[in-house]
Amino acid sequence: MRLLDVFFWGSVAWITYVYLGYPFLLACIGRVYRRPVRRATIEPSVTIVIAAFNEEAHIAGTIRNKLDLDYPSSKLQIIVVSDGSSDRTDELARQFEKSGVRLIRQIPRQGKTAALNQAVAAANSELIVFSDANSMYERDALRRMVANFADPAVGYVTGKMVYVNADGSVVGDGCTAYMRYENALRSLESELGSVVGVDGGIDAVRRELFVPMRADQLPDFVLPLRVVQQGYRVVYEPAAVLRESVLNQVSDEFRMRVRVALRALWALWDMRVLLAPWCHGLFSWQLWSHKALRYLAFIPMFALAATSALLWTEAPLYRLAAIAQLAAYGLVLVGLWAPSWTSLQRLAALPSYFVLVNLASGLAFWRFLRGQKQVLWKPRTG
């Protein structure tokens, strides 16, 4: 077999494995090996931490949402860390001080991770729950998460993110479909032991397992990995539901995905010890499959396009592959400009988002190789 053929079939295998083969293997392993979580009704003390930067449009709503949760108020503390906000975020948060909400103002602005470090240091509860400033929980979400901590092997719990897509944009529809896929993966991973990725908007950790992070580290990724490193499980609770609005603008979603991918790549580098299968076995395989190979999937995508073109005259199969890719990318481009009410845009939603995510990963990887890091960003614009 020639080198071009090897690159072609290797690329096909890589992409197929990451998006289809890995979930299939998880399901197969789950039929013969499972680690159920021993849930029970418990009421430990909980601190909900909300990091906010210029969130005047959402902060009051999300605080009310947390105060209305089905959980004893005597066991619940809410800490809002305003990361150098210059709008009315602080003023609005202070209106809830009589309800026990504590506001910490972080000056100068240092980013979300530093804000979480500061909030956890001020907390005195058994569990810490992380919420975004625009995250709206179902009323029973906290109880659903907490029940998992009745199992002493569980150190971290992540809930179910449900995106609300108001206008039916191609990015919104694609993001929603992509999130359903991610939630299905988390369910399969959780049954085996630990999930690899969490959302960050509806997560809980045992207070004693929290390890302060550098300002440039991605808390949604680094912290769960550190919990696994300490010998505890990170599990998925699908009954703990969070609803959050999607980004409907392609440029906003792309910037956000570049930022997340860049910070995730640095997280993989920082926690690379967990990629050693001889030390971490099953979880190492999951980390490679779900994250490392996924973030690098832009490489086989590019290689597949290039080799299909170079092998055009060699066999009908290569011509078919090239035509299929041209049609798929063409659908993506057409879908981005098609009116939102058309079936064409709905058809293009998932492939468009797939391409957007992988382009973002490619740019993030280039910045990673150049040593760039990102600490600060504007909410919902990347």
TALIN-V718686 format. One record per pair of residues at least 4 apart in sequence whose C-alpha atoms are under 6 Angstrom apart, sorted by the first residue. I is the first residue (numbers start at 0). J is the second residue. D is the distance in Angstrom with one decimal. If there is no record, write none. Layout:
i->{I;I}
j->{J;J}
d->{D;D}
This chain:
i->{5;6;7;7;10;10;12;15;16;16;17;25;28;29;33;33;34;34;34;37;38;38;38;39;39;40;44;44;44;45;45;45;45;46;46;46;46;46;47;47;47;48;48;49;49;49;49;50;50;51;51;51;52;52;52;53;53;53;54;54;55;55;57;58;61;68;69;69;77;78;78;78;79;80;80;80;80;81;81;82;82;83;83;83;83;95;96;109;110;110;112;113;116;125;126;126;126;127;127;127;128;128;129;129;129;130;130;131;134;135;135;136;137;140;140;143;148;152;152;153;153;154;154;154;154;155;155;155;156;156;156;156;156;157;157;157;157;158;158;158;158;158;158;159;159;159;160;161;161;162;162;162;162;162;163;163;164;164;168;168;169;169;170;170;171;171;172;173;173;173;185;185;188;188;189;189;189;189;193;193;193;194;194;197;199;215;217;217;218;221;226;227;227;246;249;251;254;255;256;256;257;257;260;260;261;266;267;273;274;276;276;279;285;286;287;287;288;289;290;294;297;297;299;302;303;306;307;307;307;311;311;325;330;330;331;331;334;334;337;347;360;366;367;376;377}
j->{9;10;303;306;299;303;16;19;20;21;21;29;32;33;190;191;190;191;192;150;146;147;149;146;149;146;74;124;125;75;124;126;127;75;76;77;124;127;77;128;129;78;129;79;130;131;132;79;80;81;82;132;81;82;84;84;86;88;58;88;87;88;133;132;135;138;138;139;100;100;101;102;102;102;103;104;114;104;105;105;108;105;106;107;108;100;100;113;374;375;214;214;211;206;204;205;206;203;204;206;202;203;200;201;202;200;201;200;243;241;242;241;240;239;240;239;153;231;232;231;232;204;205;231;232;203;204;233;202;203;233;234;235;197;201;202;235;201;235;236;237;239;240;237;239;240;241;241;242;175;242;243;244;245;243;244;171;245;247;339;173;348;174;247;245;247;348;348;349;352;189;194;193;194;193;194;234;235;232;233;234;233;234;219;219;374;221;262;222;266;231;231;232;252;253;380;381;381;260;359;359;363;360;363;363;270;271;283;283;280;283;283;289;290;291;292;292;293;294;360;357;361;303;306;307;310;311;317;321;317;318;329;334;347;347;351;344;347;344;351;364;371;371;381;381}
d->{5.7;5.9;5.4;5.7;4.4;5.7;5.8;5.4;4.0;5.6;5.6;6.0;5.9;5.6;5.4;5.0;5.6;5.5;5.9;5.1;5.1;4.8;5.5;5.1;5.6;5.4;4.5;5.0;5.3;5.0;5.3;4.8;5.8;5.9;4.5;5.6;5.9;5.0;4.8;4.6;5.9;5.0;5.1;4.7;5.2;5.7;5.9;5.9;4.9;5.0;6.0;5.7;5.8;5.2;4.9;4.8;5.5;5.8;5.6;5.6;5.3;4.5;5.4;5.6;6.0;4.7;5.7;5.6;5.0;5.9;4.8;5.9;4.9;5.9;4.7;5.7;5.9;4.8;5.9;4.8;5.1;5.6;5.4;6.0;4.7;5.6;4.7;6.0;5.7;5.0;5.2;5.2;5.5;5.4;5.7;4.7;5.1;5.4;5.4;5.9;5.5;4.2;5.9;5.8;5.3;4.3;5.4;4.8;5.5;5.6;5.3;4.6;5.6;4.0;5.7;5.4;5.8;5.4;5.9;5.5;4.6;5.8;5.7;5.1;5.5;5.6;4.4;4.6;5.6;5.2;5.7;5.0;5.8;6.0;5.9;4.4;5.1;5.4;5.9;4.9;5.7;4.8;6.0;5.0;5.8;4.8;5.0;5.9;4.9;5.7;5.7;5.1;5.6;5.8;5.7;4.7;5.6;5.8;5.9;5.7;6.0;4.7;5.9;5.5;5.7;5.2;5.6;4.5;4.3;5.0;5.9;5.5;5.9;5.0;4.9;5.1;5.1;5.7;5.2;4.6;5.4;5.7;5.8;6.0;4.9;4.8;5.8;5.5;5.4;5.8;5.7;5.1;5.8;5.8;6.0;4.6;4.7;3.8;5.9;5.8;4.7;5.3;5.6;5.8;4.7;6.0;5.4;5.8;4.8;4.4;5.1;5.3;5.7;5.5;4.7;5.8;5.5;5.9;5.9;5.8;5.3;5.9;5.8;6.0;5.9;5.9;6.0;5.4;5.1;5.5;5.0;5.9;5.8;6.0;5.6;4.8;4.5;5.1;5.8;5.7;6.0;5.3;5.6;5.8;5.8}
